[in-house]
Amino acid sequence: MVLCYHRIGGCDVLTKPTEEFRHDLEYLKQHYECITLFDLCERLRQNIPLKRRVAVVTFDDGYRDNYTEAVPVLQSLGVPATFFVSTGFMSTERVFPHDLELAERNGAAPASVAGRFPKLTWDDLRAMQEAGFEIGSHTVEHTSLGQSDEATVKRELQDSLATLKQELGERPRAFAFPFGKPRDISRQALQVVQQAGYYAALFAYGGMNTRGSTPFGIQRMDAGNGLLGSLAWRARVAGLDPDYLRLKAKGINIGA
């Protein structure tokens, strides 16, 4: 099971309160073996049987509260995590388009979003990596690659990886598709992910990973919706994810 969070410290559809995040991790520690994404992918590659259910914690986008709020909780409980960042937003005051869209949908002025969600700096990311956390790519511009032409796909994947190498050094890097729904993923993009040198590709529409799953089709569930109650979160973690079940019911191809 691979979980996806975005922000920690508040409460909205992308943000989970810090104490609720701590409760999530305590639950995972009790019921799962919490491992790194790299370890999970190695087990899948080698077809190693899983003696216990395993859980992997990931974050998308690159909000600074990942460093100030999430990392201390992860460290205190000894839970590893991978942080996927959109490199063009790091160390800037740029606002993600999806944050503007959410603000407008909720009736707020776009200007109200500016400064609300600071981004990670490269110094933050270096400190996180030195502390043992993994940093992966989430494109440069948080681009839906399933909706992009070949040139854009290559640029987003290759340039983000090059920036990570320049800023953080040579390390195995994984890639998480922005938005991560079936429409945001294409066979062409998956081929470029492998050609660029990433060791894994992650989606974000729910589902579990089992023996026989491929590192280039890691399925994740949204665990960071702060509006979910504890029981709903546990049901989702157990596999009762309504978004994923709706996709299956519609017969949408959700395989890798």
ChimeraX commands (.cxc) that place a marker at each C-alpha (Angstrom):
marker #1 position 0.00,0.00,0.00 radius 0.5
marker #1 position 1.41,3.37,-1.02 radius 0.5
marker #1 position -0.12,6.50,0.50 radius 0.5
marker #1 position -0.06,10.00,-0.99 radius 0.5
marker #1 position -0.11,13.21,1.07 radius 0.5
marker #1 position 0.28,16.83,-0.03 radius 0.5
marker #1 position 0.28,19.28,2.91 radius 0.5
marker #1 position 0.47,18.90,6.69 radius 0.5
marker #1 position -0.63,21.42,9.29 radius 0.5
marker #1 position -4.07,22.64,8.30 radius 0.5
marker #1 position -7.34,21.02,7.25 radius 0.5
marker #1 position -8.70,20.96,3.71 radius 0.5
marker #1 position -8.93,18.57,0.80 radius 0.5
marker #1 position -5.12,18.63,0.37 radius 0.5
marker #1 position -4.06,19.30,3.96 radius 0.5
marker #1 position -4.11,17.06,7.02 radius 0.5
marker #1 position -3.72,18.39,10.59 radius 0.5
marker #1 position -0.37,17.48,12.13 radius 0.5
marker #1 position -1.84,15.40,14.95 radius 0.5
marker #1 position -4.03,13.46,12.53 radius 0.5
marker #1 position -0.95,12.77,10.44 radius 0.5
marker #1 position 0.78,11.46,13.57 radius 0.5
marker #1 position -2.22,9.19,14.27 radius 0.5
marker #1 position -2.01,7.92,10.66 radius 0.5
marker #1 position 1.62,6.96,11.11 radius 0.5
marker #1 position 1.01,5.35,14.49 radius 0.5
marker #1 position -1.71,3.22,12.92 radius 0.5
marker #1 position 0.55,2.25,10.03 radius 0.5
marker #1 position 3.39,1.35,12.40 radius 0.5
marker #1 position 1.04,-0.91,14.33 radius 0.5
marker #1 position -0.50,-2.73,11.36 radius 0.5
marker #1 position 2.08,-2.53,8.56 radius 0.5
marker #1 position 5.78,-2.78,7.88 radius 0.5
marker #1 position 6.72,0.77,6.88 radius 0.5
marker #1 position 9.43,0.64,4.22 radius 0.5
marker #1 position 11.01,2.94,1.66 radius 0.5
marker #1 position 9.71,3.24,-1.87 radius 0.5
marker #1 position 13.06,2.00,-3.17 radius 0.5
marker #1 position 12.79,-1.11,-0.97 radius 0.5
marker #1 position 9.27,-1.82,-2.20 radius 0.5
marker #1 position 10.38,-1.55,-5.83 radius 0.5
marker #1 position 13.34,-3.86,-5.22 radius 0.5
marker #1 position 11.03,-6.44,-3.69 radius 0.5
marker #1 position 8.72,-6.19,-6.68 radius 0.5
marker #1 position 11.61,-6.49,-9.14 radius 0.5
marker #1 position 12.95,-9.59,-7.39 radius 0.5
marker #1 position 9.47,-11.02,-6.80 radius 0.5
marker #1 position 10.23,-11.33,-3.09 radius 0.5
marker #1 position 7.22,-12.50,-1.06 radius 0.5
marker #1 position 5.94,-10.02,1.49 radius 0.5
marker #1 position 5.74,-11.62,4.92 radius 0.5
marker #1 position 3.73,-8.69,6.28 radius 0.5
marker #1 position 1.55,-6.06,4.68 radius 0.5
marker #1 position 3.77,-3.12,3.82 radius 0.5
marker #1 position 3.12,0.61,3.64 radius 0.5
marker #1 position 5.03,3.38,1.88 radius 0.5
marker #1 position 4.48,7.08,2.65 radius 0.5
marker #1 position 4.84,9.64,-0.14 radius 0.5
marker #1 position 4.22,13.38,-0.61 radius 0.5
marker #1 position 3.49,15.30,-3.80 radius 0.5
marker #1 position 4.21,18.82,-5.04 radius 0.5
marker #1 position 6.79,20.27,-2.61 radius 0.5
marker #1 position 5.10,22.37,0.05 radius 0.5
marker #1 position 7.38,23.69,2.80 radius 0.5
marker #1 position 5.21,22.24,5.58 radius 0.5
marker #1 position 6.52,18.86,4.42 radius 0.5
marker #1 position 9.81,19.91,6.01 radius 0.5
marker #1 position 8.54,21.92,8.98 radius 0.5
marker #1 position 5.56,19.75,9.97 radius 0.5
marker #1 position 5.78,16.29,8.37 radius 0.5
marker #1 position 9.48,15.52,8.69 radius 0.5
marker #1 position 9.62,15.93,12.51 radius 0.5
marker #1 position 6.68,13.53,12.90 radius 0.5
marker #1 position 8.17,11.02,10.47 radius 0.5
marker #1 position 11.51,11.16,12.28 radius 0.5
marker #1 position 9.98,10.81,15.73 radius 0.5
marker #1 position 8.20,7.61,14.66 radius 0.5
marker #1 position 10.97,6.26,12.45 radius 0.5
marker #1 position 8.84,6.16,9.28 radius 0.5
marker #1 position 10.59,6.68,5.91 radius 0.5
marker #1 position 9.04,8.77,3.15 radius 0.5
marker #1 position 9.56,9.93,-0.41 radius 0.5
marker #1 position 8.85,13.53,-1.44 radius 0.5
marker #1 position 8.00,14.23,-5.08 radius 0.5
marker #1 position 8.65,17.84,-6.02 radius 0.5
marker #1 position 7.86,19.99,-9.04 radius 0.5
marker #1 position 11.30,21.49,-9.52 radius 0.5
marker #1 position 10.18,24.73,-11.18 radius 0.5
marker #1 position 8.38,25.77,-7.99 radius 0.5
marker #1 position 11.11,25.02,-5.44 radius 0.5
marker #1 position 12.72,28.07,-3.77 radius 0.5
marker #1 position 10.11,30.33,-5.41 radius 0.5
marker #1 position 6.90,32.10,-4.43 radius 0.5
marker #1 position 5.02,30.67,-7.38 radius 0.5
marker #1 position 1.52,29.32,-6.79 radius 0.5
marker #1 position 0.42,25.95,-8.14 radius 0.5
marker #1 position -2.45,26.29,-10.64 radius 0.5
marker #1 position -4.45,23.67,-8.74 radius 0.5
marker #1 position -4.30,25.85,-5.60 radius 0.5
marker #1 position -5.73,28.76,-7.58 radius 0.5
marker #1 position -8.48,26.51,-8.96 radius 0.5
marker #1 position -9.38,25.24,-5.48 radius 0.5
marker #1 position -9.54,28.80,-4.16 radius 0.5
marker #1 position -11.84,29.91,-6.97 radius 0.5
marker #1 position -14.01,26.82,-6.52 radius 0.5
marker #1 position -14.43,27.74,-2.85 radius 0.5
marker #1 position -15.31,31.32,-3.69 radius 0.5
marker #1 position -11.99,32.85,-2.62 radius 0.5
marker #1 position -10.07,35.45,-4.59 radius 0.5
marker #1 position -6.97,34.07,-6.34 radius 0.5
marker #1 position -4.86,36.74,-4.62 radius 0.5
marker #1 position -5.74,35.17,-1.27 radius 0.5
marker #1 position -3.68,32.09,-2.14 radius 0.5
marker #1 position -0.41,33.98,-2.62 radius 0.5
marker #1 position 1.90,33.25,0.29 radius 0.5
marker #1 position -0.48,30.77,1.95 radius 0.5
marker #1 position 1.40,27.66,0.88 radius 0.5
marker #1 position 5.18,28.30,0.80 radius 0.5
marker #1 position 7.29,25.91,-1.22 radius 0.5
marker #1 position 10.30,23.91,-0.14 radius 0.5
marker #1 position 13.70,25.46,-0.72 radius 0.5
marker #1 position 16.64,23.56,-2.12 radius 0.5
marker #1 position 18.33,23.88,1.28 radius 0.5
marker #1 position 15.26,22.22,2.84 radius 0.5
marker #1 position 15.47,19.42,0.31 radius 0.5
marker #1 position 19.18,18.92,0.91 radius 0.5
marker #1 position 18.53,18.65,4.65 radius 0.5
marker #1 position 15.70,16.17,4.06 radius 0.5
marker #1 position 17.86,14.02,1.82 radius 0.5
marker #1 position 20.73,14.11,4.31 radius 0.5
marker #1 position 18.27,12.96,6.98 radius 0.5
marker #1 position 17.54,9.86,4.90 radius 0.5
marker #1 position 14.40,10.89,3.04 radius 0.5
marker #1 position 14.10,10.30,-0.68 radius 0.5
marker #1 position 13.43,13.13,-3.13 radius 0.5
marker #1 position 11.76,12.31,-6.44 radius 0.5
marker #1 position 10.45,14.16,-9.48 radius 0.5
marker #1 position 6.93,15.51,-10.04 radius 0.5
marker #1 position 7.86,17.23,-13.35 radius 0.5
marker #1 position 9.06,20.83,-13.63 radius 0.5
marker #1 position 5.71,22.61,-13.99 radius 0.5
marker #1 position 3.31,20.11,-12.39 radius 0.5
marker #1 position 2.18,19.12,-15.87 radius 0.5
marker #1 position -0.38,16.48,-16.81 radius 0.5
marker #1 position 1.76,14.31,-19.08 radius 0.5
marker #1 position -1.22,12.38,-20.40 radius 0.5
marker #1 position -2.42,15.61,-22.00 radius 0.5
marker #1 position 1.00,16.70,-23.35 radius 0.5
marker #1 position 2.86,16.31,-26.63 radius 0.5
marker #1 position 6.07,14.31,-26.89 radius 0.5
marker #1 position 8.38,17.32,-26.65 radius 0.5
marker #1 position 6.70,18.53,-23.46 radius 0.5
marker #1 position 6.80,15.06,-21.91 radius 0.5
marker #1 position 10.53,14.74,-22.56 radius 0.5
marker #1 position 11.28,18.24,-21.33 radius 0.5
marker #1 position 9.30,17.84,-18.09 radius 0.5
marker #1 position 10.85,14.47,-17.28 radius 0.5
marker #1 position 14.42,15.13,-18.35 radius 0.5
marker #1 position 14.75,18.69,-17.05 radius 0.5
marker #1 position 13.31,17.89,-13.63 radius 0.5
marker #1 position 15.68,14.94,-13.25 radius 0.5
marker #1 position 18.64,17.08,-14.34 radius 0.5
marker #1 position 17.74,19.76,-11.78 radius 0.5
marker #1 position 17.47,17.20,-8.99 radius 0.5
marker #1 position 20.90,15.89,-9.93 radius 0.5
marker #1 position 22.36,19.39,-10.05 radius 0.5
marker #1 position 20.88,20.47,-6.70 radius 0.5
marker #1 position 20.91,17.22,-4.74 radius 0.5
marker #1 position 23.52,15.03,-6.42 radius 0.5
marker #1 position 23.38,11.66,-8.12 radius 0.5
marker #1 position 20.83,9.33,-6.49 radius 0.5
marker #1 position 18.26,6.80,-7.72 radius 0.5
marker #1 position 15.13,8.85,-8.41 radius 0.5
marker #1 position 11.50,7.86,-8.80 radius 0.5
marker #1 position 8.79,9.79,-10.64 radius 0.5
marker #1 position 5.19,10.53,-9.63 radius 0.5
marker #1 position 2.71,11.65,-12.29 radius 0.5
marker #1 position 1.10,15.03,-11.44 radius 0.5
marker #1 position -2.63,14.54,-10.76 radius 0.5
marker #1 position -1.96,10.84,-11.35 radius 0.5
marker #1 position -5.35,9.84,-12.77 radius 0.5
marker #1 position -5.69,7.59,-15.87 radius 0.5
marker #1 position -6.13,10.64,-18.14 radius 0.5
marker #1 position -2.83,12.09,-16.84 radius 0.5
marker #1 position -0.78,9.02,-17.80 radius 0.5
marker #1 position 0.13,7.73,-21.23 radius 0.5
marker #1 position 2.17,4.83,-22.60 radius 0.5
marker #1 position 4.45,7.37,-24.26 radius 0.5
marker #1 position 5.12,9.10,-20.94 radius 0.5
marker #1 position 5.80,5.78,-19.20 radius 0.5
marker #1 position 8.35,4.92,-21.89 radius 0.5
marker #1 position 10.09,8.27,-21.43 radius 0.5
marker #1 position 10.14,7.79,-17.64 radius 0.5
marker #1 position 12.13,4.59,-18.12 radius 0.5
marker #1 position 14.35,6.05,-20.85 radius 0.5
marker #1 position 15.18,9.08,-18.71 radius 0.5
marker #1 position 16.58,6.84,-15.98 radius 0.5
marker #1 position 13.95,6.85,-13.23 radius 0.5
marker #1 position 13.62,3.61,-11.28 radius 0.5
marker #1 position 9.83,3.81,-10.78 radius 0.5
marker #1 position 6.64,5.59,-11.85 radius 0.5
marker #1 position 3.77,6.25,-9.45 radius 0.5
marker #1 position 0.09,6.90,-10.13 radius 0.5
marker #1 position -2.53,8.38,-7.78 radius 0.5
marker #1 position -5.91,6.80,-8.38 radius 0.5
marker #1 position -5.99,4.19,-5.62 radius 0.5
marker #1 position -5.41,0.48,-5.59 radius 0.5
marker #1 position -2.90,-1.88,-4.02 radius 0.5
marker #1 position 0.42,-3.32,-5.19 radius 0.5
marker #1 position 1.05,-7.06,-5.06 radius 0.5
marker #1 position 3.61,-9.60,-6.23 radius 0.5
marker #1 position 3.62,-9.21,-9.98 radius 0.5
marker #1 position 3.14,-5.44,-9.84 radius 0.5
marker #1 position 5.70,-3.40,-11.77 radius 0.5
marker #1 position 7.79,-0.53,-10.36 radius 0.5
marker #1 position 6.61,1.47,-13.39 radius 0.5
marker #1 position 2.99,1.20,-12.34 radius 0.5
marker #1 position 2.96,1.81,-8.58 radius 0.5
marker #1 position -0.58,2.52,-7.45 radius 0.5
marker #1 position -1.22,5.04,-4.66 radius 0.5
marker #1 position -4.21,6.21,-2.68 radius 0.5
marker #1 position -4.96,9.70,-1.44 radius 0.5
marker #1 position -4.45,9.61,2.33 radius 0.5
marker #1 position -4.02,13.32,2.93 radius 0.5
marker #1 position -7.56,14.63,2.69 radius 0.5
marker #1 position -7.99,16.39,6.01 radius 0.5
marker #1 position -11.77,16.28,5.63 radius 0.5
marker #1 position -11.80,12.47,5.88 radius 0.5
marker #1 position -12.69,11.10,9.30 radius 0.5
marker #1 position -10.54,8.46,10.97 radius 0.5
marker #1 position -12.86,5.58,10.07 radius 0.5
marker #1 position -13.10,6.69,6.44 radius 0.5
marker #1 position -9.30,6.95,6.27 radius 0.5
marker #1 position -8.88,3.44,7.69 radius 0.5
marker #1 position -11.46,2.06,5.27 radius 0.5
marker #1 position -9.59,3.65,2.36 radius 0.5
marker #1 position -6.29,2.23,3.61 radius 0.5
marker #1 position -7.93,-1.21,3.86 radius 0.5
marker #1 position -8.86,-1.00,0.17 radius 0.5
marker #1 position -12.36,0.48,0.33 radius 0.5
marker #1 position -11.36,3.50,-1.73 radius 0.5
marker #1 position -14.50,4.91,-3.40 radius 0.5
marker #1 position -12.58,6.72,-6.16 radius 0.5
marker #1 position -10.76,3.55,-7.17 radius 0.5
marker #1 position -13.91,1.43,-6.99 radius 0.5
marker #1 position -15.74,3.92,-9.23 radius 0.5
marker #1 position -12.98,3.64,-11.83 radius 0.5
marker #1 position -13.24,-0.15,-11.77 radius 0.5
marker #1 position -17.03,-0.01,-12.04 radius 0.5
marker #1 position -16.74,2.20,-15.14 radius 0.5
marker #1 position -14.40,-0.33,-16.74 radius 0.5
marker #1 position -11.63,2.22,-17.13 radius 0.5
marker #1 position -8.25,0.64,-17.86 radius 0.5
marker #1 position -6.40,1.27,-14.60 radius 0.5
marker #1 position -3.59,-1.20,-15.06 radius 0.5
marker #1 position 0.05,-0.18,-15.45 radius 0.5
marker link #1:1,2 radius 0.2
marker link #1:2,3 radius 0.2
marker link #1:3,4 radius 0.2
marker link #1:4,5 radius 0.2
marker link #1:5,6 radius 0.2
marker link #1:6,7 radius 0.2
marker link #1:7,8 radius 0.2
marker link #1:8,9 radius 0.2
marker link #1:9,10 radius 0.2
marker link #1:10,11 radius 0.2
marker link #1:11,12 radius 0.2
marker link #1:12,13 radius 0.2
marker link #1:13,14 radius 0.2
marker link #1:14,15 radius 0.2
marker link #1:15,16 radius 0.2
marker link #1:16,17 radius 0.2
marker link #1:17,18 radius 0.2
marker link #1:18,19 radius 0.2
marker link #1:19,20 radius 0.2
marker link #1:20,21 radius 0.2
marker link #1:21,22 radius 0.2
marker link #1:22,23 radius 0.2
marker link #1:23,24 radius 0.2
marker link #1:24,25 radius 0.2
marker link #1:25,26 radius 0.2
marker link #1:26,27 radius 0.2
marker link #1:27,28 radius 0.2
marker link #1:28,29 radius 0.2
marker link #1:29,30 radius 0.2
marker link #1:30,31 radius 0.2
marker link #1:31,32 radius 0.2
marker link #1:32,33 radius 0.2
marker link #1:33,34 radius 0.2
marker link #1:34,35 radius 0.2
marker link #1:35,36 radius 0.2
marker link #1:36,37 radius 0.2
marker link #1:37,38 radius 0.2
marker link #1:38,39 radius 0.2
marker link #1:39,40 radius 0.2
marker link #1:40,41 radius 0.2
marker link #1:41,42 radius 0.2
marker link #1:42,43 radius 0.2
marker link #1:43,44 radius 0.2
marker link #1:44,45 radius 0.2
marker link #1:45,46 radius 0.2
marker link #1:46,47 radius 0.2
marker link #1:47,48 radius 0.2
marker link #1:48,49 radius 0.2
marker link #1:49,50 radius 0.2
marker link #1:50,51 radius 0.2
marker link #1:51,52 radius 0.2
marker link #1:52,53 radius 0.2
marker link #1:53,54 radius 0.2
marker link #1:54,55 radius 0.2
marker link #1:55,56 radius 0.2
marker link #1:56,57 radius 0.2
marker link #1:57,58 radius 0.2
marker link #1:58,59 radius 0.2
marker link #1:59,60 radius 0.2
marker link #1:60,61 radius 0.2
marker link #1:61,62 radius 0.2
marker link #1:62,63 radius 0.2
marker link #1:63,64 radius 0.2
marker link #1:64,65 radius 0.2
marker link #1:65,66 radius 0.2
marker link #1:66,67 radius 0.2
marker link #1:67,68 radius 0.2
marker link #1:68,69 radius 0.2
marker link #1:69,70 radius 0.2
marker link #1:70,71 radius 0.2
marker link #1:71,72 radius 0.2
marker link #1:72,73 radius 0.2
marker link #1:73,74 radius 0.2
marker link #1:74,75 radius 0.2
marker link #1:75,76 radius 0.2
marker link #1:76,77 radius 0.2
marker link #1:77,78 radius 0.2
marker link #1:78,79 radius 0.2
marker link #1:79,80 radius 0.2
marker link #1:80,81 radius 0.2
marker link #1:81,82 radius 0.2
marker link #1:82,83 radius 0.2
marker link #1:83,84 radius 0.2
marker link #1:84,85 radius 0.2
marker link #1:85,86 radius 0.2
marker link #1:86,87 radius 0.2
marker link #1:87,88 radius 0.2
marker link #1:88,89 radius 0.2
marker link #1:89,90 radius 0.2
marker link #1:90,91 radius 0.2
marker link #1:91,92 radius 0.2
marker link #1:92,93 radius 0.2
marker link #1:93,94 radius 0.2
marker link #1:94,95 radius 0.2
marker link #1:95,96 radius 0.2
marker link #1:96,97 radius 0.2
marker link #1:97,98 radius 0.2
marker link #1:98,99 radius 0.2
marker link #1:99,100 radius 0.2
marker link #1:100,101 radius 0.2
marker link #1:101,102 radius 0.2
marker link #1:102,103 radius 0.2
marker link #1:103,104 radius 0.2
marker link #1:104,105 radius 0.2
marker link #1:105,106 radius 0.2
marker link #1:106,107 radius 0.2
marker link #1:107,108 radius 0.2
marker link #1:108,109 radius 0.2
marker link #1:109,110 radius 0.2
marker link #1:110,111 radius 0.2
marker link #1:111,112 radius 0.2
marker link #1:112,113 radius 0.2
marker link #1:113,114 radius 0.2
marker link #1:114,115 radius 0.2
marker link #1:115,116 radius 0.2
marker link #1:116,117 radius 0.2
marker link #1:117,118 radius 0.2
marker link #1:118,119 radius 0.2
marker link #1:119,120 radius 0.2
marker link #1:120,121 radius 0.2
marker link #1:121,122 radius 0.2
marker link #1:122,123 radius 0.2
marker link #1:123,124 radius 0.2
marker link #1:124,125 radius 0.2
marker link #1:125,126 radius 0.2
marker link #1:126,127 radius 0.2
marker link #1:127,128 radius 0.2
marker link #1:128,129 radius 0.2
marker link #1:129,130 radius 0.2
marker link #1:130,131 radius 0.2
marker link #1:131,132 radius 0.2
marker link #1:132,133 radius 0.2
marker link #1:133,134 radius 0.2
marker link #1:134,135 radius 0.2
marker link #1:135,136 radius 0.2
marker link #1:136,137 radius 0.2
marker link #1:137,138 radius 0.2
marker link #1:138,139 radius 0.2
marker link #1:139,140 radius 0.2
marker link #1:140,141 radius 0.2
marker link #1:141,142 radius 0.2
marker link #1:142,143 radius 0.2
marker link #1:143,144 radius 0.2
marker link #1:144,145 radius 0.2
marker link #1:145,146 radius 0.2
marker link #1:146,147 radius 0.2
marker link #1:147,148 radius 0.2
marker link #1:148,149 radius 0.2
marker link #1:149,150 radius 0.2
marker link #1:150,151 radius 0.2
marker link #1:151,152 radius 0.2
marker link #1:152,153 radius 0.2
marker link #1:153,154 radius 0.2
marker link #1:154,155 radius 0.2
marker link #1:155,156 radius 0.2
marker link #1:156,157 radius 0.2
marker link #1:157,158 radius 0.2
marker link #1:158,159 radius 0.2
marker link #1:159,160 radius 0.2
marker link #1:160,161 radius 0.2
marker link #1:161,162 radius 0.2
marker link #1:162,163 radius 0.2
marker link #1:163,164 radius 0.2
marker link #1:164,165 radius 0.2
marker link #1:165,166 radius 0.2
marker link #1:166,167 radius 0.2
marker link #1:167,168 radius 0.2
marker link #1:168,169 radius 0.2
marker link #1:169,170 radius 0.2
marker link #1:170,171 radius 0.2
marker link #1:171,172 radius 0.2
marker link #1:172,173 radius 0.2
marker link #1:173,174 radius 0.2
marker link #1:174,175 radius 0.2
marker link #1:175,176 radius 0.2
marker link #1:176,177 radius 0.2
marker link #1:177,178 radius 0.2
marker link #1:178,179 radius 0.2
marker link #1:179,180 radius 0.2
marker link #1:180,181 radius 0.2
marker link #1:181,182 radius 0.2
marker link #1:182,183 radius 0.2
marker link #1:183,184 radius 0.2
marker link #1:184,185 radius 0.2
marker link #1:185,186 radius 0.2
marker link #1:186,187 radius 0.2
marker link #1:187,188 radius 0.2
marker link #1:188,189 radius 0.2
marker link #1:189,190 radius 0.2
marker link #1:190,191 radius 0.2
marker link #1:191,192 radius 0.2
marker link #1:192,193 radius 0.2
marker link #1:193,194 radius 0.2
marker link #1:194,195 radius 0.2
marker link #1:195,196 radius 0.2
marker link #1:196,197 radius 0.2
marker link #1:197,198 radius 0.2
marker link #1:198,199 radius 0.2
marker link #1:199,200 radius 0.2
marker link #1:200,201 radius 0.2
marker link #1:201,202 radius 0.2
marker link #1:202,203 radius 0.2
marker link #1:203,204 radius 0.2
marker link #1:204,205 radius 0.2
marker link #1:205,206 radius 0.2
marker link #1:206,207 radius 0.2
marker link #1:207,208 radius 0.2
marker link #1:208,209 radius 0.2
marker link #1:209,210 radius 0.2
marker link #1:210,211 radius 0.2
marker link #1:211,212 radius 0.2
marker link #1:212,213 radius 0.2
marker link #1:213,214 radius 0.2
marker link #1:214,215 radius 0.2
marker link #1:215,216 radius 0.2
marker link #1:216,217 radius 0.2
marker link #1:217,218 radius 0.2
marker link #1:218,219 radius 0.2
marker link #1:219,220 radius 0.2
marker link #1:220,221 radius 0.2
marker link #1:221,222 radius 0.2
marker link #1:222,223 radius 0.2
marker link #1:223,224 radius 0.2
marker link #1:224,225 radius 0.2
marker link #1:225,226 radius 0.2
marker link #1:226,227 radius 0.2
marker link #1:227,228 radius 0.2
marker link #1:228,229 radius 0.2
marker link #1:229,230 radius 0.2
marker link #1:230,231 radius 0.2
marker link #1:231,232 radius 0.2
marker link #1:232,233 radius 0.2
marker link #1:233,234 radius 0.2
marker link #1:234,235 radius 0.2
marker link #1:235,236 radius 0.2
marker link #1:236,237 radius 0.2
marker link #1:237,238 radius 0.2
marker link #1:238,239 radius 0.2
marker link #1:239,240 radius 0.2
marker link #1:240,241 radius 0.2
marker link #1:241,242 radius 0.2
marker link #1:242,243 radius 0.2
marker link #1:243,244 radius 0.2
marker link #1:244,245 radius 0.2
marker link #1:245,246 radius 0.2
marker link #1:246,247 radius 0.2
marker link #1:247,248 radius 0.2
marker link #1:248,249 radius 0.2
marker link #1:249,250 radius 0.2
marker link #1:250,251 radius 0.2
marker link #1:251,252 radius 0.2
marker link #1:252,253 radius 0.2
marker link #1:253,254 radius 0.2
marker link #1:254,255 radius 0.2
marker link #1:255,256 radius 0.2
view
